[in-house]
Amino acid sequence: MEFLLAPTIIFMVFVAPIWIFMHYRSKQKSQSSLSQAEREELETLAARAERMLERIETLESILDSETPGWRERMSAEYRHD
């Protein structure tokens, strides 16, 4: 029984902590990366958001030319709510 004491202590002090560290590090890396489908969906959502931003800017420029002062009225309404 005593012949297993030294290898067990060496394993618990040196090997086990490194093994546990490497295990959780590899697990974190695999979970942090996006799959191909997730990456494509993210790119699609980013493109949609960009188009939406362009449309909002276009609508705001139309409102600026047709209804001057609309921004002030909108901000006043939000302050009263």
Distance bins in CASP14 RR format, pairs under 12 A and 6 or more apart:
PFRMAT RR
TARGET T0000
AUTHOR 0000-0000-0000
RMODE 2
METHOD distances of the structure
MODEL  1
1 7 0 0 0 0 0 1 0 0 0 0 0
1 8 0 0 0 0 0 1 0 0 0 0 0
2 8 0 0 0 0 0 1 0 0 0 0 0
2 9 0 0 0 0 0 1 0 0 0 0 0
4 10 0 0 0 0 0 1 0 0 0 0 0
4 11 0 0 0 0 0 1 0 0 0 0 0
4 12 0 0 0 0 0 1 0 0 0 0 0
5 11 0 0 0 0 0 1 0 0 0 0 0
5 12 0 0 0 0 0 1 0 0 0 0 0
6 12 0 0 0 0 0 1 0 0 0 0 0
6 13 0 0 0 0 0 1 0 0 0 0 0
7 13 0 0 0 0 0 1 0 0 0 0 0
7 14 0 0 0 0 0 1 0 0 0 0 0
7 15 0 0 0 0 1 0 0 0 0 0 0
8 14 0 0 0 0 0 1 0 0 0 0 0
8 15 0 0 0 0 0 1 0 0 0 0 0
8 16 0 0 0 0 0 1 0 0 0 0 0
9 15 0 0 0 0 0 1 0 0 0 0 0
9 16 0 0 0 0 0 1 0 0 0 0 0
10 16 0 0 0 0 1 0 0 0 0 0 0
10 17 0 0 0 0 0 1 0 0 0 0 0
11 17 0 0 0 0 0 1 0 0 0 0 0
11 18 0 0 0 0 0 1 0 0 0 0 0
11 19 0 0 0 0 1 0 0 0 0 0 0
11 20 0 0 0 0 0 1 0 0 0 0 0
12 18 0 0 0 0 0 1 0 0 0 0 0
12 19 0 0 0 0 0 1 0 0 0 0 0
12 20 0 0 0 0 0 1 0 0 0 0 0
13 19 0 0 0 0 0 1 0 0 0 0 0
14 20 0 0 0 0 0 1 0 0 0 0 0
14 21 0 0 0 0 0 1 0 0 0 0 0
15 21 0 0 0 0 0 1 0 0 0 0 0
15 22 0 0 0 0 0 1 0 0 0 0 0
16 22 0 0 0 0 0 1 0 0 0 0 0
16 23 0 0 0 0 0 1 0 0 0 0 0
17 23 0 0 0 0 0 1 0 0 0 0 0
17 24 0 0 0 0 0 1 0 0 0 0 0
18 24 0 0 0 0 0 1 0 0 0 0 0
18 25 0 0 0 0 0 1 0 0 0 0 0
19 25 0 0 0 0 0 1 0 0 0 0 0
19 26 0 0 0 0 0 1 0 0 0 0 0
20 26 0 0 0 0 0 1 0 0 0 0 0
20 27 0 0 0 0 0 1 0 0 0 0 0
21 27 0 0 0 0 0 1 0 0 0 0 0
21 28 0 0 0 0 0 1 0 0 0 0 0
22 28 0 0 0 0 0 1 0 0 0 0 0
22 29 0 0 0 0 0 1 0 0 0 0 0
23 29 0 0 0 0 0 1 0 0 0 0 0
23 30 0 0 0 0 0 1 0 0 0 0 0
24 30 0 0 0 0 0 1 0 0 0 0 0
24 31 0 0 0 0 0 1 0 0 0 0 0
25 31 0 0 0 0 0 1 0 0 0 0 0
25 32 0 0 0 0 0 1 0 0 0 0 0
26 32 0 0 0 0 0 1 0 0 0 0 0
26 33 0 0 0 0 0 1 0 0 0 0 0
27 33 0 0 0 0 0 1 0 0 0 0 0
31 38 0 0 0 0 0 1 0 0 0 0 0
32 38 0 0 0 0 0 1 0 0 0 0 0
33 39 0 0 0 0 1 0 0 0 0 0 0
34 40 0 0 0 0 1 0 0 0 0 0 0
34 41 0 0 0 0 1 0 0 0 0 0 0
34 42 1 0 0 1 0 0 0 0 0 0 0
34 43 0 0 0 0 0 1 0 0 0 0 0
35 41 0 0 0 0 1 0 0 0 0 0 0
35 42 0 0 0 0 0 1 0 0 0 0 0
36 42 0 0 0 0 0 1 0 0 0 0 0
36 43 0 0 0 0 0 1 0 0 0 0 0
37 43 0 0 0 0 0 1 0 0 0 0 0
37 44 0 0 0 0 0 1 0 0 0 0 0
38 44 0 0 0 0 0 1 0 0 0 0 0
38 45 0 0 0 0 0 1 0 0 0 0 0
39 45 0 0 0 0 0 1 0 0 0 0 0
39 46 0 0 0 0 0 1 0 0 0 0 0
40 46 0 0 0 0 0 1 0 0 0 0 0
40 47 0 0 0 0 0 1 0 0 0 0 0
41 47 0 0 0 0 0 1 0 0 0 0 0
41 48 0 0 0 0 0 1 0 0 0 0 0
42 48 0 0 0 0 0 1 0 0 0 0 0
42 49 0 0 0 0 0 1 0 0 0 0 0
43 49 0 0 0 0 0 1 0 0 0 0 0
43 50 0 0 0 0 0 1 0 0 0 0 0
44 50 0 0 0 0 0 1 0 0 0 0 0
44 51 0 0 0 0 0 1 0 0 0 0 0
45 51 0 0 0 0 0 1 0 0 0 0 0
45 52 0 0 0 0 0 1 0 0 0 0 0
46 52 0 0 0 0 0 1 0 0 0 0 0
46 53 0 0 0 0 0 1 0 0 0 0 0
47 53 0 0 0 0 0 1 0 0 0 0 0
47 54 0 0 0 0 0 1 0 0 0 0 0
48 54 0 0 0 0 0 1 0 0 0 0 0
48 55 0 0 0 0 0 1 0 0 0 0 0
49 55 0 0 0 0 0 1 0 0 0 0 0
49 56 0 0 0 0 0 1 0 0 0 0 0
50 56 0 0 0 0 0 1 0 0 0 0 0
50 57 0 0 0 0 0 1 0 0 0 0 0
51 57 0 0 0 0 0 1 0 0 0 0 0
51 58 0 0 0 0 0 1 0 0 0 0 0
52 58 0 0 0 0 0 1 0 0 0 0 0
52 59 0 0 0 0 0 1 0 0 0 0 0
53 59 0 0 0 0 0 1 0 0 0 0 0
53 60 0 0 0 0 0 1 0 0 0 0 0
54 60 0 0 0 0 0 1 0 0 0 0 0
54 61 0 0 0 0 0 1 0 0 0 0 0
55 61 0 0 0 0 0 1 0 0 0 0 0
55 62 0 0 0 0 0 1 0 0 0 0 0
56 62 0 0 0 0 0 1 0 0 0 0 0
56 63 0 0 0 0 0 1 0 0 0 0 0
57 63 0 0 0 0 0 1 0 0 0 0 0
57 64 0 0 0 0 0 1 0 0 0 0 0
58 64 0 0 0 0 0 1 0 0 0 0 0
58 65 0 0 0 0 0 1 0 0 0 0 0
59 65 0 0 0 0 0 1 0 0 0 0 0
59 66 0 0 0 0 0 1 0 0 0 0 0
59 67 0 0 0 0 0 1 0 0 0 0 0
59 70 0 0 0 0 0 1 0 0 0 0 0
60 66 0 0 0 0 0 1 0 0 0 0 0
60 67 0 0 0 0 0 1 0 0 0 0 0
60 69 0 0 0 0 0 1 0 0 0 0 0
60 70 0 0 0 0 1 0 0 0 0 0 0
60 71 0 0 0 0 1 0 0 0 0 0 0
60 74 0 0 0 0 0 1 0 0 0 0 0
61 67 0 0 0 0 0 1 0 0 0 0 0
61 70 0 0 0 0 0 1 0 0 0 0 0
61 71 0 0 0 0 0 1 0 0 0 0 0
62 68 0 0 0 0 0 1 0 0 0 0 0
62 70 0 0 0 0 0 1 0 0 0 0 0
63 69 0 0 0 0 1 0 0 0 0 0 0
63 70 1 0 1 0 0 0 0 0 0 0 0
63 71 0 0 0 0 1 0 0 0 0 0 0
63 72 0 0 0 0 0 1 0 0 0 0 0
63 73 0 0 0 0 0 1 0 0 0 0 0
63 74 0 0 0 0 1 0 0 0 0 0 0
64 70 1 0 0 1 0 0 0 0 0 0 0
64 71 1 0 0 1 0 0 0 0 0 0 0
64 72 0 0 0 0 0 1 0 0 0 0 0
67 73 0 0 0 0 1 0 0 0 0 0 0
67 74 0 0 0 0 0 1 0 0 0 0 0
69 75 0 0 0 0 1 0 0 0 0 0 0
69 76 0 0 0 0 0 1 0 0 0 0 0
70 76 0 0 0 0 0 1 0 0 0 0 0
70 77 0 0 0 0 0 1 0 0 0 0 0
71 77 0 0 0 0 0 1 0 0 0 0 0
71 78 0 0 0 0 0 1 0 0 0 0 0
72 78 0 0 0 0 0 1 0 0 0 0 0
72 79 0 0 0 0 0 1 0 0 0 0 0
73 79 0 0 0 0 0 1 0 0 0 0 0
73 80 0 0 0 0 0 1 0 0 0 0 0
74 80 0 0 0 0 0 1 0 0 0 0 0
74 81 0 0 0 0 0 1 0 0 0 0 0
75 81 0 0 0 0 0 1 0 0 0 0 0
END
